[in-house]
Amino acid sequence: MNFKTFLYKKILMGFFVATTCIGAAMAILGLLFDPDTLFGYQGLFSPLIYGAFTMLPSLVTYSKCELSVRETVIRKLLEFALIEVIVLLIVYWGGALTGTSLVISLVLSVFLIYMTVNLVLWVNDRKTAKAFNAALLEMQKRLQ
């Protein structure tokens, strides 16, 4: 896969799915840990900022050639660890990291969001592969 395709298919789609999930997670965690806080319009930018920063580690998974299962797993684990570190650092620098229960909730939320993004990307890739295989079968039938 070339870098342009990787950027559009993986990074951009992952960004939109992650941003949606981040918005939902922020709402849920906010209601649980600080329900009285109100946001202005600038609060709407938070999911976009988190989404952008958490897509940067996705560059670790890019490769021009096909990776082995072991290489893919190692890169995915590295990507996940980097995302966890980025999120925790942003929350820490923002002064919102108030306790252990919040850290645990954030780590679990990031894990769930990461799994959701990867599931959506996998479903999309599977759909594309099925369409491609069907087109190849059709072409083989026409050639015979």
C-alpha positions in Angstrom: 0.0 0.0 0.0 1.4 3.4 -0.9 1.6 6.2 1.7 -1.2 8.2 0.1 -3.7 5.3 0.3 -2.5 4.6 3.8 -3.1 8.2 4.8 -6.6 8.4 3.3 -7.9 4.9 4.2 -6.3 4.3 7.6 -5.4 7.6 9.2 -8.3 9.7 8.0 -11.0 7.1 8.5 -9.5 6.2 11.9 -9.5 9.9 12.8 -13.2 10.3 12.2 -14.1 7.1 14.1 -11.8 8.0 17.0 -13.1 11.5 17.2 -16.7 10.2 17.5 -15.7 7.7 20.1 -13.6 10.3 22.0 -16.6 12.6 22.1 -18.8 9.9 23.6 -16.1 8.8 26.1 -15.5 12.4 27.2 -19.2 12.8 27.8 -19.5 9.6 29.8 -16.3 10.2 31.9 -17.3 13.8 32.4 -20.7 12.8 33.8 -19.1 10.2 36.0 -16.2 12.3 37.4 -17.3 15.9 37.2 -20.9 16.3 36.3 -21.2 20.0 37.3 -18.6 21.2 34.8 -19.9 23.2 31.8 -18.0 23.7 28.6 -18.1 26.6 26.2 -17.8 26.2 22.5 -14.0 25.7 22.8 -14.8 22.4 24.5 -16.0 21.1 21.2 -12.5 21.2 19.8 -11.2 18.7 22.4 -12.2 15.5 20.6 -10.7 16.9 17.4 -7.4 17.6 19.1 -7.3 14.3 20.9 -8.2 12.5 17.6 -5.4 14.3 15.7 -2.8 13.5 18.4 -3.8 9.9 18.7 -3.6 9.3 14.9 0.1 10.2 14.9 1.2 6.8 16.3 -0.7 5.2 13.4 2.3 6.0 11.3 4.2 3.3 13.1 2.0 0.7 11.3 2.8 1.9 7.8 4.9 -0.4 5.6 5.3 -0.5 1.8 5.5 -4.3 1.9 3.2 -6.8 3.7 4.1 -7.4 7.3 4.2 -10.8 9.0 1.6 -11.4 11.8 4.4 -11.0 14.4 5.5 -7.7 12.9 1.9 -6.5 12.7 1.2 -7.4 16.3 4.4 -5.7 17.5 3.5 -2.5 15.6 -0.1 -2.5 16.8 1.1 -2.9 20.5 3.6 -0.1 20.0 0.9 2.1 18.4 -1.5 1.4 21.4 1.2 2.1 24.0 2.0 5.4 22.3 -1.6 6.4 22.1 -2.0 5.7 25.8 1.0 7.8 26.7 -0.1 10.7 24.5 -3.6 10.7 26.0 -2.3 10.5 29.6 0.2 13.3 29.0 -2.3 15.6 27.4 -4.7 15.1 30.4 -1.8 15.5 32.9 -0.6 18.7 31.2 -4.1 20.0 31.2 -4.3 19.5 35.0 -7.3 17.2 34.8 -5.6 14.0 36.0 -7.1 14.0 39.5 -6.8 10.4 40.7 -6.2 6.7 40.1 -9.8 6.0 39.2 -9.6 8.6 36.4 -6.3 7.1 35.1 -7.9 3.6 35.1 -11.0 5.0 33.4 -8.9 6.8 30.7 -6.8 3.7 30.0 -9.9 1.6 29.6 -11.6 4.2 27.5 -8.6 4.5 25.2 -8.5 0.7 24.9 -12.2 0.5 24.0 -11.8 3.4 21.5 -8.7 1.7 20.0 -10.5 -1.6 19.6 -13.5 0.2 18.0 -11.4 2.1 15.5 -9.6 -1.1 14.5 -12.8 -3.0 14.3 -14.3 -0.4 11.9 -11.2 -0.3 9.8 -11.1 -4.2 9.7 -14.8 -4.3 8.6 -14.1 -1.7 5.9 -11.0 -3.6 4.7 -12.9 -6.9 4.7 -15.7 -5.4 2.6 -13.2 -4.0 0.1 -11.4 -7.3 -0.1 -14.7 -9.1 -0.8 -15.6 -6.7 -3.5 -12.2 -7.0 -5.0 -12.3 -10.9 -4.9 -15.7 -10.9 -6.5 -14.5 -8.7 -9.3 -11.5 -11.0 -9.8 -13.8 -14.1 -9.9 -16.0 -12.4 -12.5 -13.0 -11.5 -14.6 -11.7 -15.1 -14.4 -15.1 -16.4 -15.5 -15.2 -14.0 -18.5 -11.7 -15.1 -19.5 -12.6 -18.8 -19.5 
